[in-house]
Amino acid sequence: MNKRITFLTANNGFLKGVSRALDIGSTRNKHVYNFSNSDLEADERALSNDWSVVGKDMWSAYDKLKQKA
């Protein structure tokens, strides 16, 4: 399966997670998530990404099928 793009999710590593646990005032939240300008834009980006992944998976399956033939 192809690698998915996670532009609408939090991008945290171990140290960022530890620093968020110690961030009592929740000052790091605004820099963690990737925001879109509107709900419609976020939906369009997510839908476009979903179909891109589906297309890549289909091409991958087609290539594997061609190799077996």
PDB file of N, CA, C and O in Angstrom:
ATOM      1  N   MET A   1       0.848  -1.173   0.000  1.00  0.00           N
ATOM      2  CA  MET A   1       0.000   0.000   0.000  1.00  0.00           C
ATOM      3  C   MET A   1       0.895   1.239   0.000  1.00  0.00           C
ATOM      4  O   MET A   1       1.977   1.228   0.588  1.00  0.00           O
ATOM      5  N   ASN A   2       0.455   2.276  -0.642  1.00  0.00           N
ATOM      6  CA  ASN A   2       1.231   3.499  -0.750  1.00  0.00           C
ATOM      7  C   ASN A   2       1.208   4.305   0.545  1.00  0.00           C
ATOM      8  O   ASN A   2       0.294   4.196   1.363  1.00  0.00           O
ATOM      9  N   LYS A   3       2.236   5.105   0.693  1.00  0.00           N
ATOM     10  CA  LYS A   3       2.304   5.985   1.859  1.00  0.00           C
ATOM     11  C   LYS A   3       1.233   7.067   1.739  1.00  0.00           C
ATOM     12  O   LYS A   3       1.079   7.678   0.681  1.00  0.00           O
ATOM     13  N   ARG A   4       0.517   7.294   2.787  1.00  0.00           N
ATOM     14  CA  ARG A   4      -0.550   8.284   2.773  1.00  0.00           C
ATOM     15  C   ARG A   4      -0.033   9.631   3.242  1.00  0.00           C
ATOM     16  O   ARG A   4       0.888   9.721   4.053  1.00  0.00           O
ATOM     17  N   ILE A   5      -0.646  10.668   2.713  1.00  0.00           N
ATOM     18  CA  ILE A   5      -0.302  12.026   3.124  1.00  0.00           C
ATOM     19  C   ILE A   5      -1.187  12.388   4.301  1.00  0.00           C
ATOM     20  O   ILE A   5      -2.403  12.210   4.249  1.00  0.00           O
ATOM     21  N   THR A   6      -0.582  12.892   5.351  1.00  0.00           N
ATOM     22  CA  THR A   6      -1.332  13.180   6.578  1.00  0.00           C
ATOM     23  C   THR A   6      -1.307  14.681   6.861  1.00  0.00           C
ATOM     24  O   THR A   6      -0.825  15.112   7.908  1.00  0.00           O
ATOM     25  N   PHE A   7      -1.825  15.470   5.927  1.00  0.00           N
ATOM     26  CA  PHE A   7      -1.751  16.916   6.101  1.00  0.00           C
ATOM     27  C   PHE A   7      -2.782  17.470   7.071  1.00  0.00           C
ATOM     28  O   PHE A   7      -2.687  18.634   7.461  1.00  0.00           O
ATOM     29  N   LEU A   8      -3.757  16.677   7.470  1.00  0.00           N
ATOM     30  CA  LEU A   8      -4.770  17.158   8.407  1.00  0.00           C
ATOM     31  C   LEU A   8      -4.601  16.582   9.806  1.00  0.00           C
ATOM     32  O   LEU A   8      -5.481  16.744  10.652  1.00  0.00           O
ATOM     33  N   THR A   9      -3.493  15.918  10.056  1.00  0.00           N
ATOM     34  CA  THR A   9      -3.271  15.300  11.361  1.00  0.00           C
ATOM     35  C   THR A   9      -2.062  15.900  12.039  1.00  0.00           C
ATOM     36  O   THR A   9      -1.262  16.590  11.405  1.00  0.00           O
ATOM     37  N   ALA A  10      -1.928  15.641  13.318  1.00  0.00           N
ATOM     38  CA  ALA A  10      -0.785  16.144  14.081  1.00  0.00           C
ATOM     39  C   ALA A  10       0.486  15.424  13.649  1.00  0.00           C
ATOM     40  O   ALA A  10       0.476  14.216  13.412  1.00  0.00           O
ATOM     41  N   ASN A  11       1.567  16.169  13.551  1.00  0.00           N
ATOM     42  CA  ASN A  11       2.865  15.612  13.206  1.00  0.00           C
ATOM     43  C   ASN A  11       3.772  15.713  14.430  1.00  0.00           C
ATOM     44  O   ASN A  11       4.474  16.708  14.612  1.00  0.00           O
ATOM     45  N   ASN A  12       3.751  14.687  15.260  1.00  0.00           N
ATOM     46  CA  ASN A  12       4.513  14.726  16.500  1.00  0.00           C
ATOM     47  C   ASN A  12       5.586  13.658  16.518  1.00  0.00           C
ATOM     48  O   ASN A  12       5.386  12.547  16.026  1.00  0.00           O
ATOM     49  N   GLY A  13       6.714  14.001  17.086  1.00  0.00           N
ATOM     50  CA  GLY A  13       7.751  13.045  17.385  1.00  0.00           C
ATOM     51  C   GLY A  13       7.791  12.839  18.894  1.00  0.00           C
ATOM     52  O   GLY A  13       6.964  13.385  19.624  1.00  0.00           O
ATOM     53  N   PHE A  14       8.739  12.061  19.348  1.00  0.00           N
ATOM     54  CA  PHE A  14       8.829  11.761  20.779  1.00  0.00           C
ATOM     55  C   PHE A  14       9.055  13.028  21.608  1.00  0.00           C
ATOM     56  O   PHE A  14       8.340  13.270  22.580  1.00  0.00           O
ATOM     57  N   LEU A  15      10.048  13.833  21.227  1.00  0.00           N
ATOM     58  CA  LEU A  15      10.351  15.035  22.015  1.00  0.00           C
ATOM     59  C   LEU A  15       9.215  16.047  21.975  1.00  0.00           C
ATOM     60  O   LEU A  15       8.942  16.720  22.969  1.00  0.00           O
ATOM     61  N   LYS A  16       8.553  16.156  20.828  1.00  0.00           N
ATOM     62  CA  LYS A  16       7.408  17.060  20.755  1.00  0.00           C
ATOM     63  C   LYS A  16       6.284  16.566  21.666  1.00  0.00           C
ATOM     64  O   LYS A  16       5.588  17.369  22.288  1.00  0.00           O
ATOM     65  N   GLY A  17       6.109  15.254  21.743  1.00  0.00           N
ATOM     66  CA  GLY A  17       5.087  14.689  22.626  1.00  0.00           C
ATOM     67  C   GLY A  17       5.387  14.959  24.080  1.00  0.00           C
ATOM     68  O   GLY A  17       4.488  15.293  24.850  1.00  0.00           O
ATOM     69  N   VAL A  18       6.657  14.815  24.468  1.00  0.00           N
ATOM     70  CA  VAL A  18       7.056  15.097  25.853  1.00  0.00           C
ATOM     71  C   VAL A  18       6.836  16.575  26.166  1.00  0.00           C
ATOM     72  O   VAL A  18       6.323  16.918  27.231  1.00  0.00           O
ATOM     73  N   SER A  19       7.227  17.452  25.233  1.00  0.00           N
ATOM     74  CA  SER A  19       7.063  18.883  25.499  1.00  0.00           C
ATOM     75  C   SER A  19       5.583  19.259  25.577  1.00  0.00           C
ATOM     76  O   SER A  19       5.216  20.152  26.341  1.00  0.00           O
ATOM     77  N   ARG A  20       4.728  18.592  24.799  1.00  0.00           N
ATOM     78  CA  ARG A  20       3.286  18.865  24.878  1.00  0.00           C
ATOM     79  C   ARG A  20       2.715  18.394  26.215  1.00  0.00           C
ATOM     80  O   ARG A  20       1.802  19.017  26.758  1.00  0.00           O
ATOM     81  N   ALA A  21       3.250  17.301  26.739  1.00  0.00           N
ATOM     82  CA  ALA A  21       2.774  16.809  28.029  1.00  0.00           C
ATOM     83  C   ALA A  21       3.100  17.801  29.145  1.00  0.00           C
ATOM     84  O   ALA A  21       2.355  17.914  30.119  1.00  0.00           O
ATOM     85  N   LEU A  22       4.209  18.513  28.999  1.00  0.00           N
ATOM     86  CA  LEU A  22       4.624  19.493  30.011  1.00  0.00           C
ATOM     87  C   LEU A  22       4.060  20.885  29.751  1.00  0.00           C
ATOM     88  O   LEU A  22       4.233  21.777  30.582  1.00  0.00           O
ATOM     89  N   ASP A  23       3.397  21.091  28.633  1.00  0.00           N
ATOM     90  CA  ASP A  23       2.850  22.387  28.243  1.00  0.00           C
ATOM     91  C   ASP A  23       1.481  22.586  28.887  1.00  0.00           C
ATOM     92  O   ASP A  23       0.453  22.263  28.291  1.00  0.00           O
ATOM     93  N   ILE A  24       1.474  23.112  30.087  1.00  0.00           N
ATOM     94  CA  ILE A  24       0.238  23.253  30.858  1.00  0.00           C
ATOM     95  C   ILE A  24      -0.706  24.279  30.238  1.00  0.00           C
ATOM     96  O   ILE A  24      -1.923  24.104  30.296  1.00  0.00           O
ATOM     97  N   GLY A  25      -0.171  25.339  29.650  1.00  0.00           N
ATOM     98  CA  GLY A  25      -1.010  26.386  29.059  1.00  0.00           C
ATOM     99  C   GLY A  25      -1.476  26.073  27.653  1.00  0.00           C
ATOM    100  O   GLY A  25      -2.173  26.888  27.049  1.00  0.00           O
ATOM    101  N   SER A  26      -1.117  24.921  27.112  1.00  0.00           N
ATOM    102  CA  SER A  26      -1.520  24.507  25.770  1.00  0.00           C
ATOM    103  C   SER A  26      -1.113  25.523  24.710  1.00  0.00           C
ATOM    104  O   SER A  26      -1.893  25.842  23.813  1.00  0.00           O
ATOM    105  N   THR A  27       0.101  26.022  24.817  1.00  0.00           N
ATOM    106  CA  THR A  27       0.592  27.024  23.868  1.00  0.00           C
ATOM    107  C   THR A  27       1.106  26.400  22.581  1.00  0.00           C
ATOM    108  O   THR A  27       1.273  27.108  21.589  1.00  0.00           O
ATOM    109  N   ARG A  28       1.361  25.103  22.566  1.00  0.00           N
ATOM    110  CA  ARG A  28       1.915  24.458  21.375  1.00  0.00           C
ATOM    111  C   ARG A  28       0.843  23.949  20.408  1.00  0.00           C
ATOM    112  O   ARG A  28       1.181  23.524  19.303  1.00  0.00           O
ATOM    113  N   ASN A  29      -0.428  23.979  20.785  1.00  0.00           N
ATOM    114  CA  ASN A  29      -1.488  23.423  19.944  1.00  0.00           C
ATOM    115  C   ASN A  29      -1.604  24.100  18.591  1.00  0.00           C
ATOM    116  O   ASN A  29      -1.885  23.425  17.601  1.00  0.00           O
ATOM    117  N   LYS A  30      -1.399  25.402  18.508  1.00  0.00           N
ATOM    118  CA  LYS A  30      -1.630  26.100  17.253  1.00  0.00           C
ATOM    119  C   LYS A  30      -0.584  25.746  16.189  1.00  0.00           C
ATOM    120  O   LYS A  30      -0.812  26.002  15.007  1.00  0.00           O
ATOM    121  N   HIS A  31       0.559  25.164  16.580  1.00  0.00           N
ATOM    122  CA  HIS A  31       1.601  24.832  15.622  1.00  0.00           C
ATOM    123  C   HIS A  31       1.643  23.341  15.284  1.00  0.00           C
ATOM    124  O   HIS A  31       2.486  22.915  14.494  1.00  0.00           O
ATOM    125  N   VAL A  32       0.764  22.558  15.858  1.00  0.00           N
ATOM    126  CA  VAL A  32       0.824  21.110  15.684  1.00  0.00           C
ATOM    127  C   VAL A  32       0.034  20.661  14.465  1.00  0.00           C
ATOM    128  O   VAL A  32       0.511  19.837  13.685  1.00  0.00           O
ATOM    129  N   TYR A  33      -1.164  21.194  14.294  1.00  0.00           N
ATOM    130  CA  TYR A  33      -2.038  20.755  13.216  1.00  0.00           C
ATOM    131  C   TYR A  33      -1.863  21.634  11.990  1.00  0.00           C
ATOM    132  O   TYR A  33      -1.537  22.817  12.093  1.00  0.00           O
ATOM    133  N   ASN A  34      -2.085  21.039  10.837  1.00  0.00           N
ATOM    134  CA  ASN A  34      -2.054  21.778   9.584  1.00  0.00           C
ATOM    135  C   ASN A  34      -3.471  22.232   9.282  1.00  0.00           C
ATOM    136  O   ASN A  34      -4.347  21.398   9.052  1.00  0.00           O
ATOM    137  N   PHE A  35      -3.711  23.512   9.276  1.00  0.00           N
ATOM    138  CA  PHE A  35      -5.048  24.051   9.100  1.00  0.00           C
ATOM    139  C   PHE A  35      -5.287  24.456   7.657  1.00  0.00           C
ATOM    140  O   PHE A  35      -4.353  24.814   6.940  1.00  0.00           O
ATOM    141  N   SER A  36      -6.529  24.399   7.240  1.00  0.00           N
ATOM    142  CA  SER A  36      -6.960  24.913   5.952  1.00  0.00           C
ATOM    143  C   SER A  36      -7.713  26.209   6.204  1.00  0.00           C
ATOM    144  O   SER A  36      -8.143  26.487   7.324  1.00  0.00           O
ATOM    145  N   ASN A  37      -7.868  27.004   5.139  1.00  0.00           N
ATOM    146  CA  ASN A  37      -8.542  28.293   5.286  1.00  0.00           C
ATOM    147  C   ASN A  37     -10.036  28.152   5.518  1.00  0.00           C
ATOM    148  O   ASN A  37     -10.656  29.039   6.105  1.00  0.00           O
ATOM    149  N   SER A  38     -10.631  27.040   5.063  1.00  0.00           N
ATOM    150  CA  SER A  38     -12.070  26.824   5.255  1.00  0.00           C
ATOM    151  C   SER A  38     -12.345  25.330   5.334  1.00  0.00           C
ATOM    152  O   SER A  38     -11.495  24.502   5.007  1.00  0.00           O
ATOM    153  N   ASP A  39     -13.550  25.009   5.773  1.00  0.00           N
ATOM    154  CA  ASP A  39     -13.966  23.601   5.810  1.00  0.00           C
ATOM    155  C   ASP A  39     -14.004  23.010   4.413  1.00  0.00           C
ATOM    156  O   ASP A  39     -13.626  21.856   4.207  1.00  0.00           O
ATOM    157  N   LEU A  40     -14.459  23.800   3.457  1.00  0.00           N
ATOM    158  CA  LEU A  40     -14.539  23.325   2.074  1.00  0.00           C
ATOM    159  C   LEU A  40     -13.152  23.001   1.529  1.00  0.00           C
ATOM    160  O   LEU A  40     -12.962  21.979   0.869  1.00  0.00           O
ATOM    161  N   GLU A  41     -12.189  23.867   1.805  1.00  0.00           N
ATOM    162  CA  GLU A  41     -10.819  23.625   1.351  1.00  0.00           C
ATOM    163  C   GLU A  41     -10.249  22.354   1.990  1.00  0.00           C
ATOM    164  O   GLU A  41      -9.588  21.566   1.313  1.00  0.00           O
ATOM    165  N   ALA A  42     -10.494  22.154   3.260  1.00  0.00           N
ATOM    166  CA  ALA A  42     -10.008  20.954   3.951  1.00  0.00           C
ATOM    167  C   ALA A  42     -10.639  19.704   3.348  1.00  0.00           C
ATOM    168  O   ALA A  42      -9.957  18.701   3.136  1.00  0.00           O
ATOM    169  N   ASP A  43     -11.953  19.765   3.069  1.00  0.00           N
ATOM    170  CA  ASP A  43     -12.638  18.628   2.456  1.00  0.00           C
ATOM    171  C   ASP A  43     -12.094  18.340   1.064  1.00  0.00           C
ATOM    172  O   ASP A  43     -11.880  17.182   0.705  1.00  0.00           O
ATOM    173  N   GLU A  44     -11.869  19.397   0.275  1.00  0.00           N
ATOM    174  CA  GLU A  44     -11.345  19.215  -1.078  1.00  0.00           C
ATOM    175  C   GLU A  44      -9.947  18.597  -1.047  1.00  0.00           C
ATOM    176  O   GLU A  44      -9.639  17.701  -1.833  1.00  0.00           O
ATOM    177  N   ARG A  45      -9.116  19.075  -0.145  1.00  0.00           N
ATOM    178  CA  ARG A  45      -7.760  18.535  -0.041  1.00  0.00           C
ATOM    179  C   ARG A  45      -7.791  17.083   0.406  1.00  0.00           C
ATOM    180  O   ARG A  45      -7.046  16.256  -0.118  1.00  0.00           O
ATOM    181  N   ALA A  46      -8.641  16.769   1.364  1.00  0.00           N
ATOM    182  CA  ALA A  46      -8.724  15.393   1.863  1.00  0.00           C
ATOM    183  C   ALA A  46      -9.271  14.459   0.789  1.00  0.00           C
ATOM    184  O   ALA A  46      -8.748  13.361   0.600  1.00  0.00           O
ATOM    185  N   LEU A  47     -10.310  14.880   0.089  1.00  0.00           N
ATOM    186  CA  LEU A  47     -10.899  14.056  -0.968  1.00  0.00           C
ATOM    187  C   LEU A  47      -9.911  13.842  -2.110  1.00  0.00           C
ATOM    188  O   LEU A  47      -9.788  12.734  -2.631  1.00  0.00           O
ATOM    189  N   SER A  48      -9.218  14.892  -2.490  1.00  0.00           N
ATOM    190  CA  SER A  48      -8.198  14.785  -3.544  1.00  0.00           C
ATOM    191  C   SER A  48      -7.101  13.809  -3.133  1.00  0.00           C
ATOM    192  O   SER A  48      -6.659  12.987  -3.936  1.00  0.00           O
ATOM    193  N   ASN A  49      -6.668  13.903  -1.888  1.00  0.00           N
ATOM    194  CA  ASN A  49      -5.637  12.986  -1.390  1.00  0.00           C
ATOM    195  C   ASN A  49      -6.146  11.550  -1.383  1.00  0.00           C
ATOM    196  O   ASN A  49      -5.413  10.636  -1.761  1.00  0.00           O
ATOM    197  N   ASP A  50      -7.382  11.340  -0.962  1.00  0.00           N
ATOM    198  CA  ASP A  50      -7.949   9.992  -0.935  1.00  0.00           C
ATOM    199  C   ASP A  50      -7.946   9.370  -2.326  1.00  0.00           C
ATOM    200  O   ASP A  50      -7.531   8.224  -2.494  1.00  0.00           O
ATOM    201  N   TRP A  51      -8.409  10.124  -3.327  1.00  0.00           N
ATOM    202  CA  TRP A  51      -8.464   9.585  -4.683  1.00  0.00           C
ATOM    203  C   TRP A  51      -7.065   9.402  -5.273  1.00  0.00           C
ATOM    204  O   TRP A  51      -6.846   8.499  -6.081  1.00  0.00           O
ATOM    205  N   SER A  52      -6.135  10.240  -4.878  1.00  0.00           N
ATOM    206  CA  SER A  52      -4.750  10.064  -5.323  1.00  0.00           C
ATOM    207  C   SER A  52      -4.188   8.742  -4.815  1.00  0.00           C
ATOM    208  O   SER A  52      -3.525   8.017  -5.557  1.00  0.00           O
ATOM    209  N   VAL A  53      -4.453   8.433  -3.557  1.00  0.00           N
ATOM    210  CA  VAL A  53      -3.976   7.180  -2.973  1.00  0.00           C
ATOM    211  C   VAL A  53      -4.654   5.991  -3.644  1.00  0.00           C
ATOM    212  O   VAL A  53      -4.006   4.980  -3.917  1.00  0.00           O
ATOM    213  N   VAL A  54      -5.962   6.106  -3.914  1.00  0.00           N
ATOM    214  CA  VAL A  54      -6.682   5.026  -4.599  1.00  0.00           C
ATOM    215  C   VAL A  54      -6.077   4.800  -5.986  1.00  0.00           C
ATOM    216  O   VAL A  54      -5.838   3.661  -6.388  1.00  0.00           O
ATOM    217  N   GLY A  55      -5.834   5.882  -6.705  1.00  0.00           N
ATOM    218  CA  GLY A  55      -5.241   5.767  -8.032  1.00  0.00           C
ATOM    219  C   GLY A  55      -3.865   5.114  -8.002  1.00  0.00           C
ATOM    220  O   GLY A  55      -3.561   4.270  -8.845  1.00  0.00           O
ATOM    221  N   LYS A  56      -3.042   5.493  -7.050  1.00  0.00           N
ATOM    222  CA  LYS A  56      -1.707   4.894  -6.929  1.00  0.00           C
ATOM    223  C   LYS A  56      -1.800   3.408  -6.601  1.00  0.00           C
ATOM    224  O   LYS A  56      -1.032   2.602  -7.127  1.00  0.00           O
ATOM    225  N   ASP A  57      -2.737   3.050  -5.736  1.00  0.00           N
ATOM    226  CA  ASP A  57      -2.939   1.634  -5.409  1.00  0.00           C
ATOM    227  C   ASP A  57      -3.397   0.846  -6.632  1.00  0.00           C
ATOM    228  O   ASP A  57      -2.956  -0.283  -6.849  1.00  0.00           O
ATOM    229  N   MET A  58      -4.278   1.440  -7.428  1.00  0.00           N
ATOM    230  CA  MET A  58      -4.756   0.755  -8.633  1.00  0.00           C
ATOM    231  C   MET A  58      -3.625   0.571  -9.646  1.00  0.00           C
ATOM    232  O   MET A  58      -3.509  -0.499 -10.244  1.00  0.00           O
ATOM    233  N   TRP A  59      -2.792   1.592  -9.849  1.00  0.00           N
ATOM    234  CA  TRP A  59      -1.657   1.452 -10.768  1.00  0.00           C
ATOM    235  C   TRP A  59      -0.678   0.407 -10.262  1.00  0.00           C
ATOM    236  O   TRP A  59      -0.117  -0.355 -11.049  1.00  0.00           O
ATOM    237  N   SER A  60      -0.470   0.367  -8.960  1.00  0.00           N
ATOM    238  CA  SER A  60       0.423  -0.635  -8.379  1.00  0.00           C
ATOM    239  C   SER A  60      -0.111  -2.045  -8.624  1.00  0.00           C
ATOM    240  O   SER A  60       0.645  -2.945  -8.993  1.00  0.00           O
ATOM    241  N   ALA A  61      -1.413  -2.234  -8.419  1.00  0.00           N
ATOM    242  CA  ALA A  61      -2.024  -3.541  -8.658  1.00  0.00           C
ATOM    243  C   ALA A  61      -1.957  -3.899 -10.137  1.00  0.00           C
ATOM    244  O   ALA A  61      -1.706  -5.056 -10.473  1.00  0.00           O
ATOM    245  N   TYR A  62      -2.175  -2.937 -11.026  1.00  0.00           N
ATOM    246  CA  TYR A  62      -2.089  -3.170 -12.462  1.00  0.00           C
ATOM    247  C   TYR A  62      -0.676  -3.581 -12.867  1.00  0.00           C
ATOM    248  O   TYR A  62      -0.498  -4.509 -13.656  1.00  0.00           O
ATOM    249  N   ASP A  63       0.322  -2.894 -12.328  1.00  0.00           N
ATOM    250  CA  ASP A  63       1.717  -3.255 -12.639  1.00  0.00           C
ATOM    251  C   ASP A  63       2.057  -4.654 -12.174  1.00  0.00           C
ATOM    252  O   ASP A  63       2.745  -5.390 -12.881  1.00  0.00           O
ATOM    253  N   LYS A  64       1.584  -5.039 -10.984  1.00  0.00           N
ATOM    254  CA  LYS A  64       1.834  -6.394 -10.473  1.00  0.00           C
ATOM    255  C   LYS A  64       1.138  -7.438 -11.347  1.00  0.00           C
ATOM    256  O   LYS A  64       1.683  -8.515 -11.588  1.00  0.00           O
ATOM    257  N   LEU A  65      -0.057  -7.117 -11.817  1.00  0.00           N
ATOM    258  CA  LEU A  65      -0.784  -8.031 -12.684  1.00  0.00           C
ATOM    259  C   LEU A  65      -0.058  -8.208 -14.024  1.00  0.00           C
ATOM    260  O   LEU A  65       0.022  -9.315 -14.555  1.00  0.00           O
ATOM    261  N   LYS A  66       0.467  -7.101 -14.559  1.00  0.00           N
ATOM    262  CA  LYS A  66       1.205  -7.173 -15.825  1.00  0.00           C
ATOM    263  C   LYS A  66       2.463  -8.023 -15.686  1.00  0.00           C
ATOM    264  O   LYS A  66       2.829  -8.742 -16.616  1.00  0.00           O
ATOM    265  N   GLN A  67       3.130  -7.946 -14.528  1.00  0.00           N
ATOM    266  CA  GLN A  67       4.350  -8.716 -14.321  1.00  0.00           C
ATOM    267  C   GLN A  67       4.054 -10.213 -14.265  1.00  0.00           C
ATOM    268  O   GLN A  67       4.893 -11.019 -14.669  1.00  0.00           O
ATOM    269  N   LYS A  68       2.882 -10.596 -13.772  1.00  0.00           N
ATOM    270  CA  LYS A  68       2.523 -12.012 -13.673  1.00  0.00           C
ATOM    271  C   LYS A  68       2.145 -12.581 -15.038  1.00  0.00           C
ATOM    272  O   LYS A  68       2.283 -13.783 -15.268  1.00  0.00           O
ATOM    273  N   ALA A  69       1.673 -11.731 -15.940  1.00  0.00           N
ATOM    274  CA  ALA A  69       1.216 -12.215 -17.268  1.00  0.00           C
ATOM    275  C   ALA A  69       2.365 -12.497 -18.197  1.00  0.00           C
ATOM    276  O   ALA A  69       2.150 -12.906 -19.338  1.00  0.00           O
TER     277      ALA A  69
END
